[in-house]
Amino acid sequence: MNYFITGTDTDCGKTFVTALLVKAARAAGVDAVGAKPFCCGPRTDVEILAAAADGVEPLAAINPVWRQTPAAPRACQMSGEPAADWAGALAAVRDLAARHTQVFCEGAGGWLVPVTDKLTLADFAVELGWPVIVVVRNRLGALNHTLLTIESVRARGLVLSGVVLNNADGLDDEPKRTNRAVLEEFCRCPILAEVGRDEAKIELAGDLWRLADPRVT
């Protein structure tokens, strides 16, 4: 099964988590790759995803739309760069899915980042139709951002597979200690994992290892 990885904001750890999922799947013998159809600014995230899949795909296949300006794709267009090739990006991700057993497709920024003058990354996820995983930077403010994102995912009729909490900030305060319990009460979906800044692998909760190995039933 393929998955769309979104986040509560930019720099919440989507690439880090996506790379961990790709590595976990490949370690289990699954032909998995990452994808980042839209990248704006440095291409570091794309290089991380390529390395996670042992370089089996070139950067252009993983990331068909690359813009130099570190802004939303629509903002890049308004600053003079070419419009994002929506159809080309969709075709590229679907081509990856046709060549590999599993694709973890990472968004850019948060769930509703504008890609064109009318379409957002949420619309891109809807066109793919894949289950969604939400990456959350575990800190003060995470509850509101997470619940709003989950509400929007479900409003579009997509399956929400669960949430991954990213403890990259290394905090040990009350929000970090309680966010998981509150989200478990409110979001009605699994907390798939918690990861820290130095994690080398991802440990998914219970039988949800099947996220990284679609052969498990």
C-alpha positions as CSV (number, residue, x, y, z in Angstrom):
1,M,0.0,0.0,0.0
2,N,1.2,3.5,-0.8
3,Y,0.9,6.5,1.6
4,F,0.8,10.3,1.5
5,I,2.9,11.9,4.3
6,T,1.7,15.3,5.4
7,G,2.6,17.5,8.4
8,T,1.2,20.1,10.7
9,D,3.6,22.7,9.3
10,T,6.9,23.2,7.4
11,D,9.9,21.8,9.2
12,C,7.9,19.4,11.3
13,G,10.0,16.3,10.2
14,K,8.1,14.9,7.2
15,T,11.3,14.0,5.3
16,F,12.9,12.5,8.4
17,V,9.9,10.3,9.0
18,T,9.4,9.4,5.4
19,A,13.0,8.3,5.1
20,L,12.7,6.2,8.2
21,L,9.6,4.5,6.7
22,V,11.3,3.8,3.4
23,K,14.4,2.4,5.2
24,A,12.1,0.2,7.4
25,A,10.2,-1.2,4.5
26,R,13.4,-1.9,2.5
27,A,15.0,-3.6,5.5
28,A,11.9,-5.9,5.5
29,G,12.5,-6.7,1.9
30,V,9.9,-4.4,0.4
31,D,10.7,-2.5,-2.8
32,A,9.9,0.9,-1.3
33,V,10.8,4.4,-2.4
34,G,10.1,7.9,-1.3
35,A,8.6,10.7,-3.4
36,K,8.5,14.5,-3.0
37,P,6.6,15.8,-6.1
38,F,7.1,19.5,-5.2
39,C,10.3,20.9,-3.7
40,C,11.0,24.6,-3.3
41,G,14.4,25.8,-2.1
42,P,17.4,23.5,-1.4
43,R,16.9,19.9,-2.7
44,T,18.3,18.4,0.5
45,D,15.1,16.6,1.4
46,V,15.0,14.9,-2.0
47,E,18.6,13.7,-1.6
48,I,17.7,12.2,1.8
49,L,14.7,10.3,0.3
50,A,16.9,9.1,-2.6
51,A,19.5,7.8,-0.2
52,A,16.9,6.1,2.0
53,A,16.0,4.0,-1.1
54,D,19.6,3.2,-1.9
55,G,19.6,5.5,-4.9
56,V,17.4,3.2,-7.0
57,E,15.7,6.3,-8.5
58,P,17.2,9.5,-9.8
59,L,16.3,12.8,-8.1
60,A,14.2,13.9,-11.1
61,A,12.0,10.9,-10.7
62,I,11.5,11.4,-7.0
63,N,11.1,15.1,-7.3
64,P,9.6,16.2,-10.7
65,V,8.9,19.8,-9.7
66,W,11.8,21.7,-8.2
67,R,11.8,25.5,-7.7
68,Q,14.7,27.6,-6.3
69,T,12.6,29.9,-4.1
70,P,12.1,28.6,-0.6
71,A,8.3,29.2,-0.6
72,A,5.1,27.5,-1.5
73,P,4.9,26.4,-5.2
74,R,2.2,29.0,-5.9
75,A,4.4,31.7,-4.3
76,C,7.3,30.7,-6.4
77,Q,5.2,31.2,-9.5
78,M,4.2,34.7,-8.3
79,S,7.9,35.5,-7.8
80,G,8.6,34.7,-11.4
81,E,9.4,31.0,-11.5
82,P,7.4,28.6,-13.8
83,A,4.1,27.3,-12.6
84,A,4.2,23.9,-11.0
85,D,3.4,21.1,-13.5
86,W,0.5,19.5,-11.6
87,A,-0.3,16.8,-14.2
88,G,3.4,16.0,-14.6
89,A,3.9,15.6,-10.9
90,L,0.9,13.3,-10.6
91,A,2.2,11.2,-13.5
92,A,5.6,11.0,-12.0
93,V,4.3,9.7,-8.6
94,R,2.0,7.2,-10.3
95,D,5.0,6.0,-12.4
96,L,6.9,5.4,-9.2
97,A,4.0,3.4,-7.8
98,A,3.9,1.3,-11.0
99,R,7.6,0.5,-10.8
100,H,7.8,-0.2,-7.0
101,T,5.9,-2.1,-4.4
102,Q,5.4,0.8,-2.1
103,V,5.7,4.6,-2.3
104,F,5.7,7.1,0.6
105,C,4.9,10.4,-1.0
106,E,5.8,13.5,1.0
107,G,4.1,16.8,0.7
108,A,5.7,20.2,1.0
109,G,5.1,22.3,4.1
110,G,1.6,21.7,5.6
111,W,-1.6,20.1,4.3
112,L,-3.1,23.1,2.6
113,V,0.0,24.6,0.9
114,P,-1.1,26.2,-2.4
115,V,0.4,24.6,-5.5
116,T,-1.4,26.5,-8.2
117,D,-3.9,29.4,-8.2
118,K,-6.7,27.0,-7.4
119,L,-5.2,23.8,-6.0
120,T,-3.4,22.8,-2.8
121,L,-1.4,19.8,-1.7
122,A,-4.6,18.5,-0.1
123,D,-6.1,18.3,-3.6
124,F,-3.0,16.5,-4.8
125,A,-3.4,13.9,-2.1
126,V,-7.1,13.5,-3.0
127,E,-6.1,12.8,-6.7
128,L,-3.7,10.1,-5.5
129,G,-6.3,8.7,-3.1
130,W,-3.8,7.2,-0.8
131,P,-4.1,6.9,3.0
132,V,-2.6,9.8,4.9
133,I,0.0,9.8,7.7
134,V,0.3,13.1,9.7
135,V,3.7,14.1,11.1
136,V,3.5,16.3,14.2
137,R,6.3,18.3,15.8
138,N,5.7,17.5,19.4
139,R,5.6,20.9,21.2
140,L,3.3,23.6,22.4
141,G,0.7,24.3,19.7
142,A,0.8,20.8,18.2
143,L,-2.7,19.9,19.4
144,N,-4.5,22.6,17.5
145,H,-2.4,22.1,14.3
146,T,-2.9,18.4,14.4
147,L,-6.6,18.4,15.0
148,L,-7.2,20.9,12.2
149,T,-5.1,18.9,9.8
150,I,-6.9,15.7,10.7
151,E,-10.3,17.3,10.3
152,S,-9.4,18.6,6.9
153,V,-8.0,15.2,5.8
154,R,-11.2,13.4,6.8
155,A,-13.4,16.1,5.3
156,R,-11.9,15.2,1.9
157,G,-12.9,11.6,2.3
158,L,-9.3,10.3,2.7
159,V,-8.3,7.5,5.1
160,L,-6.2,8.7,8.0
161,S,-3.8,6.0,8.9
162,G,-2.4,7.7,11.9
163,V,0.0,10.2,13.5
164,V,3.7,10.2,14.0
165,L,5.0,12.4,16.8
166,N,8.4,14.0,16.2
167,N,10.4,14.9,19.3
168,A,13.1,16.6,17.3
169,D,13.2,19.7,19.6
170,G,14.4,17.5,22.5
171,L,11.8,19.2,24.8
172,D,10.8,17.8,28.2
173,D,8.0,20.1,29.1
174,E,4.3,19.6,29.9
175,P,3.0,19.8,26.3
176,K,5.6,17.2,25.1
177,R,4.6,14.9,28.0
178,T,0.9,15.2,27.5
179,N,0.3,15.8,23.8
180,R,0.2,12.1,22.9
181,A,-2.5,11.3,25.5
182,V,-4.7,14.3,24.4
183,L,-4.4,13.3,20.8
184,E,-5.3,9.7,21.5
185,E,-8.5,11.1,23.2
186,F,-9.4,13.5,20.4
187,C,-8.1,12.4,17.0
188,R,-9.7,8.9,16.8
189,C,-6.7,7.4,15.0
190,P,-3.5,5.5,16.0
191,I,-0.4,7.2,17.2
192,L,1.8,5.2,15.0
193,A,5.2,6.1,16.5
194,E,7.3,8.6,18.4
195,V,10.7,9.5,17.0
196,G,13.6,11.6,18.2
197,R,16.1,13.6,16.4
198,D,18.7,10.8,16.5
199,E,16.4,7.9,15.5
200,A,18.0,5.5,13.0
201,K,14.8,3.4,12.6
202,I,11.1,3.7,13.2
203,E,9.2,1.4,15.6
204,L,5.5,1.3,14.5
205,A,2.9,0.5,17.1
206,G,1.6,-3.1,17.2
207,D,0.4,-4.6,14.0
208,L,0.8,-1.3,12.2
209,W,4.1,-2.5,11.0
210,R,2.1,-3.4,7.9
211,L,2.4,0.3,7.0
212,A,6.0,-0.4,6.0
213,D,5.3,-3.9,4.6
214,P,2.2,-4.2,2.5
215,R,2.6,-7.9,2.3
216,V,1.6,-8.3,5.9
217,T,-2.1,-9.1,6.3
